[in-house]
Amino acid sequence: MRRHVRLMLTGGAGSANVTGMNDRTARRVLALWLAGSAAGAALVALPDDDRRVLSLSETHGPSAVDLAGTLILLAAWLPVPVTLWRQRARVPGRVWRLAALLAVTGAAALVVTIRGDLGWWWVPAALALAAAQALPLAARR
C-alpha cells in the first residue's frame, strides 16, 4: 500500500501523478501535437492560387488553404499548454528557462521575419517555437 501511494505521488510506473495525468496521456498529447503539426504544416506548404484572405505584409498573407492548415496547427497545439501546466512540477526549472528563452526568441524572430519579408528566415524561428513546446514535454521527470 505504501509503495502504491508513493508511486502515485511521484508519477512512477506510469500511474497517475498528483496532477491526475499519466504518462500515457502525455504521450498521446505529444503524438497529437506532432501529427497535427505535420498535417497543418503540409497544408500551409501546399501551393495556392495567391488569393489572400488577408495580408500580413507585402508578400505574406494566408490563403483559404493556409488558414485551414493554421487551424489544424492550432487545434493540435491547444492540448500542449494544458498538459504542460498540469505537469509543471515534473519539469526541471532549467528546462522551463530554456523553453521560455526559445519561445520569446522564436516569437520575436518570427514577427521580424514576416513583417520584414525576409524570405525563408522564418524557418529557424518556427523551429525555435516548436522546440520550446517539445522540450518541456520530453524533459518531464
N, C-alpha and C positions, 0 to 999 in steps of 0.2 A: 504494500500500500504506500509506504513512504517513498519508494523508488518511483512509483507511478505518479505521485504528486510532484516530485522533483522533475520528472521528465515533462510533465505538463507545464510547469512553470518556466522551464528553460527552453521549451520548444524542441527537446531532443526526440529522437526516434520517430520523427515525422508526426508526432502528436500535436494537438492544438497547443498554442502557447498562450501567454497572458492576454494577447490581443484577440484571440479567438480565430486566428487564421493559421492554417497549417502550411507546411512546405509544398504540398501538392497544389494547393490553391495558388500560391505564389508562382509556382512553375507554370500553371495554366495561364496566369496573367502575363507572364513573360512570353509564353508561346503565342498568345493572342496578340500581344504588342508587336512581336516580330512578324507574324503573318499579316496582320493589318497594315503594318508599316511597309512591308514588301508590296502588298496589293495596292495600297494607296500611292506609293511612290511609282509603281508601274503605270498607274493611270495618269499621274501627273506627267510622267516622261513620254507618254504617247504623243505622237504628232497630232496637232489640231489644225483647224482652219483659220486660226488667228482672229476669230471673232471673240473679243473680250467681253466678259460680263462687267468688269470694272478695271480701271487702270491704277497700278501702284506706282509706276514711273513711265518714262517714255517708251521703254522696251519691255516692261513687265506688267502682266495682268492676267488673271486666270480666265480660261475659257470654261464652258459648262463641264467639260470632261475633267479639267483641272480642279474645279470646285468639288466634283464628285470624289476625286482622289483625296482631296483635302478633308472632306467629311469622313471618309474611311480612316484616314490617318488620325483624325481627332477622336473618332469613336474607339479606335484601338488603343489610343493613349489614355483615355479617361480612367480606366482601372489602375493605371500605374501610380498616380499620386495617392489614390486611396490605399493601395497596398503598401506604398512606402510610409504613409502616415501611420497605418495600423502596426507596421513592423519597425517603426523608427528606433525602438530601443535595441533592436538586434543589429543595427548598422553602426560600425565604429565612427567616432567623431571625425577622424581624419578623412574618412571616405565622404562624409557629408560636406566637409570643407572643400575637397577636391571637386565633388559634384556641383557644388554651388559656384565655384570658380569657372568650371566648364560651362555651366548654364548661362552665367552672366556674360562671359566672353563670347560664347556661341550666339546668344541672342543679339548682343551689340554688333558683332561682326555680320550677322545676317541682315540686320536693318541697314547697316552701312553699305553692304554689297548690293542689296536690292535697290535702295534709293540712289546709289551712285552708278547703277548699271555697269557693274564690274564683271560681267560675264559669269564664268564658272567658279568664281571665288566664293560663291555661297556654299559650295560643297563642303569645304573644311568647317565652316560654321555649322552646317547641318549635322555633320559628323560629331562635332563637339556637343551639340544638343542631345544627340542620340546617346553618346557616351555618358552624359550627365544623368540620363534616365536609367541606363542599363547598369552603371557602376554600383549604385546602392542595392539594386535588386540582386546582383551577383555576389555582393560582399556581405550579405546577411550572415550572422553567426548561427 
